[in-house]
Amino acid sequence: MKKISSSLQFKIMVCAIFLIILSSFPIGIASYIKSVKIVENKFAFSHLHTVKQIASSLELITNDIKEASLYFIQSGDLRQLLKSDLETDQQELEKARVHVNDFLTYLVGEKPYIHSIYIMGKNNTIFDTYGIKEQTLNLSNINVQSFEWCPNVITSRAGILTYVISLVRPIRDINNFKNLIGYLEINIDEKSLFDEVISLSSNFSENFVICNQNYFILSSTDKTLIGKNLAKMISTKPMENFEQGFFYTKLSGETFLVIYSTIKPLGWKVVSFVEKASLVAENRAIQSYLFITILLALFAASISLVFFQNSILYPLKQLRIFMRHIANQNFDVYMQPRGNDEVSKLIQAFNSMSAKLNELMNQVYIATIKQKEAELKALQERINPHFLYNTLDTIYWTARLEGAKKACILVEALSKLFRSILANKSNIITVKEEIEHLNSYILIQKVRYQDLIEFSLNVQSQALCYKTVKLVLQPIVENAIYHGIEKSGKKGKISIEVFTKDEKLYFIVSDTGAGAPKEVFESALKNDNPNGKIGLKNVNDRIKLAFGNEYGMEIESTPGLGTKVTVIQPALKEGDLK
């Protein structure tokens, strides 16, 4: 029993069951709350769009009425009638009255939502398109500076009661603007207006009101609310801070979602009330689906747990056995992965690690052999420098005594060339020393080839103090001469550039020789072929060995046009070298 309880399989099984039970219910509850919030927000934004459409439609209608009212207060005929007295020409007055009545009749007939137009002058002149017996507004008691929208109830002479929204504005004498000569009242049929704007939505809520800037209800689904103050029914503070939006509030003991939008020029509010209980009813379906989903998830998790024990833990046991082989320095092992899950990736990583370790061991062995071969080769090629210098010195003085100036120059250049190669035993030298060696080599080749080859050397002054692998340029220039210029059979040019950029040291050797296909240079850099390109692989290998595989040689060549060799090394000085 103790062995079973300590096994990884048992621990994972117990932990998985605990985690499934612990996480399912909080996740389910959180998901339910989130989904309810999403549904409510989606519903609110959808209805907000409809409310904004209604507000926009109301704005168009009220602007239309406002423009019509401006015509009235600016009408000369109407002002003449409102300023008339017993001495006014009655014929002119009758003519003006006809004009005003004609326009009133036209306007009421043209705009279906205009219920009536009522004009009352200070001289008791009255225009009435409906036959108003009485109304809730008393124009003489209204202090209107510009215009005002008010809820109103009109009773006709026939006793018909109608809810209207009245636009009231003063009519003033144009010659004395302070002189009030009457009032204009344009009444909008509340029911016609409501039907006009509510037609924008086919599924709008039953609770819908339009209120003015003072929150007096102008129109409503519930007609008993017309004329009441909305601010006394609910908190209107959110509507004061934002032009549109939605919030929750209490109304008659129930929670409602309030969705509103503002008509900017008027300050009116279009407000919708949606009972939260209706939204919760829709969310109950989500709750049922979520509960069923949790049960199905628990069942699926149990099946997955069994599968996990059979397909995951067994390969882990096998992997543990193979790791023991690695611990015993047996790197030549391989485990067959199955599938593409994390355990299979782990097995693949193990196989890769095993192969890499085996490769590294072989590389260390090969590198050791190559190092020994290089040391042996260097020992075989070493020449006694004192004997060589003495011999060259003898030839130099003999040539001077015999007057052979060119021979003196060549011997002196050759002496410097061998001295730079043999005197400095270090593989790392300065760029300055490398350029001095190259100048000696170029001097000899200029004498040999005369005008056949033109050499160009451009060295950045600040690059001279940087360190470089010994004998980088001379083998590349030699390759450009023998396999480039000579092979082309015509005059050519060899350009050498040395500079630093972005903390790197660049050597660029370009020639206008014969060039070669890309495959030829790739082969020369990979294979030790004595018939290949002279010294290129040797230079490339020494750079990579000294500074790493990210540095080395890049070759661009076009047959018949020439070759460009770029050597890249790190820009290092004496203090930077390890």
Secondary structure, 3 states (H helix, E strand, C coil): CHHHHHCHHHHHHHHHHHHHHHHHHHHHHHHHHHHHHHHHHHHHHHHHHHHHHHHHHHHHHHHHHHHHHHHHHCCHHHHHHHCCCCCCCHHHHHHHHHHHHHHHHHHHHHCCCEEEEEEEECCCCEEECCCEEEECCCHHHCCCCCCEEEEEEEEECCCCEEEEEEEEEEEECCCCCCCEEEEEEEEEEHHHHHHHHHCCCCCCCCEEEEECCCCEEEEECCHHHCCCEHHHCCCCHHHHHCCEEEEEEEECCEEEEEEEEEECCCCEEEEEEEEHHHHHHHHHHHHHHHHHHHHHHHHHHHHHHHHHHHHCHHHHHHHHHHHHHHHCCCCCCCCCCCCCCHHHHHHHHHHHHHHHHHHHHHHHHHHHHHHHHHHHHHHHHCCCHHHHHHHHHHHHHHHHHCCCHHHHHHHHHHHHHHHHHHCCCCCEEEHHHHHHHHHHHHHHHHHHHCCCEEEEEEECHHHCCCEEECCCHHHHHHHHHHHHHHHHCCCEEEEEEEEEECCEEEEEEEECCCCCCHHHHHHHHHCCCCCCCCCHHHHHHHHHHHHCCCCEEEEEEECCCEEEEEEEEECCCHHHCC
